[in-house]
Amino acid sequence: MTSIEPQKVDVVLVDDHAIWRDGVKGLLEDTEFNVIGEAASGKEAIDLLTKVHPRIVLLDIRMAGGDGLDALQTIKANHPTVSVIMLTTYDNPTYMARAVAGGASGYVLKGVGGEQLLEALQAVAQGEMLLSSQDLTRSLRGVSMEVANSRDLIKPLSDRELEVLRLLATGLPNREIASILFISEATVKTHVEHVIQKLGVSDRVQAVVWAARHGLLPAEPFTDED
């Protein structure tokens, strides 16, 4: 009986260093990820995404051809369901806040090992939280000041879905959300999938950012232990 290979997750690499792109391509060989395109600048990435349709974009922040954070906003505006992981050599809270507010699913330092980068890609591909709750706290403090006035945006969400969305903001996994709401973990997963689909976002992180922007979360949704 012929076995069916699992579908690959398409990835685009955006970095102005070809050596780094080659290294990541080598890392992703024989994994569930497939590099379908490369770009050396934000502008090239924006142009490339009119021709290819990846699930994930690995996007450098500082490039000779332009700021990756500016490119991020255009990419998310044109392709809201594409997940973008920002890459940088700088552990900079301002960059991180701009990245999350701009639509990024994660923020990864270039100094991480190959195994950690692969785990980050796998987490984002599965729609999981890549940022820690502390990182998301710092980022959402800025985002939550931008409360929108569009009431109709929350109409598609049921009361239960709103409860799940608020609990997502705490960084809790599905298992713990299920325990709090006295429902099964499978039911929580279904609610999360429905929330993501209804909001037209790429993952859990962006669902939480959406909620913050629309005044559905308190100004400080987590307890900051820093």
N, C-alpha and C positions, 0 to 999 in steps of 0.2 A: 504494500500500500504506500503510495507516494505521500511524503510528509509535506505540509505547506509551511514555507518559511514565514516567520512573522514580518509584517510590513516595517520597513525601515523608517526612521524619523529623519526627515530632511533638515539639514542645517546649512546656514550661510555664515561664512567667516568674514569679519570686517576688521582689518588691522593694516597699518601701513608698513608693517615688517613682514616680508614674505617668509623669512625664516621661521617666525612664530606660527604663521598660517600652516607652513609645511609640517611643523611639529605637531600641531593639533590634528591635522589630517592623518598623520601617522598614528597618533593615539587612537583615533576613531576607527581605524581599519579593523575589520572583523568584530565590530560591535553593532549594536542596533541602530547606530547613527550613520547617516550618509551625507557627506558634504556635496551639495549641489551647486555651490557657487562661492566666489570669493570677491572681495572688494578691498581697495586700499584707502578709501576715504568714505566719509558720510555720503557725499554726493553720488559716488559710484554705487554705494549700497542702495540708495533710494532708486537709482536708475535700474539696478539689477533686479530689485523686487517687483518691477513692472513686468519682468520676463520669467522669473522663477517664483515658486510659492513654497517657501520653507515653513516648517513648524516652529523652528527656533533660529534666532539670529544671535551670534556672539559678536558684540559690538564694542570696540575699543573706545575709550573716552577721549584720549588725547592723541590726535593724528595730524600729520602734516597737512592733510587735505581738508581739515575742518574739525570742529567740535562734534564728538559722537553724541553728546547730549542733545544738541540741536537736531541731529539726524534722527535721534530716537523719537522726538515729537512728531516728525513728519511720517516716519515709518508706522507709528501707532495710529496716527490719524488715517492713513491710507490702508493699513492692514491691522485692524484692532485685535484680531484673533491670533496674530503671530506673537509668540513669546520672545522677548528680548532680554538677554543677559548682558549686563555691562561689565567690561573688563578694564582694569586699571592697575597701575603700579602704586596708586595713592589711596591710603586708607583715610579718606577725607569725608567727614560727615555731611558737608555741604554738597559734595558730588553725589553722595548716597541719597540725600533728600531730593535733589533734582532728578535723580534717576528714577526713584519710586514715583514721584509726582508726575514725571513724564511718561510713565507707563511701563517701566522695566519690571521684569519678574524677579530679578536678582542682581546682585552686585558682587563680583568675584575679583579677588586680587590675583594679579598675574603670577605671583610667587607660589600659588598653590601647586601641589603635586598633580600629576596626571590622573591619579585615582580620584582625587577630590574633585577635579574638573569634570570627570566622567560622572561622578555621583551627582554633581550639581545639574548636569544636563538631564540625567535620569529623573531627578526630582521635578524639574520644570516640565519635562515631557509627560509626567504623570499628574501634573496640575497641583503639585504640593508646594508648601511654603519653602522657599529657599532662604529667605531672610530670617534671622532670629527675631523673637518677639521684641527684644530690646532695640534692634536695628529698625524694626517697623515702627516702634514707638517714636523714636527720634524723627523718622521721616514723616509720620502722620501728623506730628505737631504743626508742621508747616502746611501740610495739605488741608487739614481740618479747618483752617482759617478761611478757606475759599468755599464757603457754603453756597451752594447753587439754589436758585429759586424755582427750578422746574419741578413742579409737583408730579407731573404725569410720568416722570421717569420711574417712580417707584410703584406705579400701579400694577405692573405685571407680577410683582412678588407677593406671595401669600404671607399670612401672619407667621406661619412656621418657617418659611424661607427667610423672613426678616430676622427671626430668632437665630437661625443658623448663621446668617450673615454677621450678626453682632458677635456671636461666639467665635467666628473665624478670626475676628479682629484680636482676640486674646492669644492667637497662635496655637490654640488647642488642636490636637489631632482629632480625626473623626471619632475614634474610640471614646475619648473623654467627652466630646460633644454629645454623643449618644447617651452616655451615662447621665449627664446633666438633664437632658430632655426626656429621658426614659423611653427612648426609641432604639431601634437596632442600628448598628454601625452601617449596614447596607442602606438603610433608609437615609441616614445622614449623607452618605456618599451620593445618593440620588438627589437629595435636596441641593447639595453643593453643585452638582452638575447642572441642575435646573437654574440655579442662581447665576452661574457663569454664562449659560446660554442666553438667559433673559436679559442680562446686562450687556451682552455683546462684548465681554472682556475675555482675556486669554487664560486666566487662572485665578487662584484664591487671593493672591496678593493684590491683583488689580480689582477684584471684587471688593476688598476691604478699602482700597483707595477710593473707589467709586462711592462707597458708603460714607466715608469721611467727607468727601466733597459735597455730598448731598445732605449733610447734617444728621445722619443716622447714628453717628457714634459720638460719645463724649469727647471733649477736647483732648483728654489723655486716656485712651482706651486701655492702657496697660499700667501696671505698677512698675515704675522705673527703679531698678535696683543698682544703678550706677553710682 
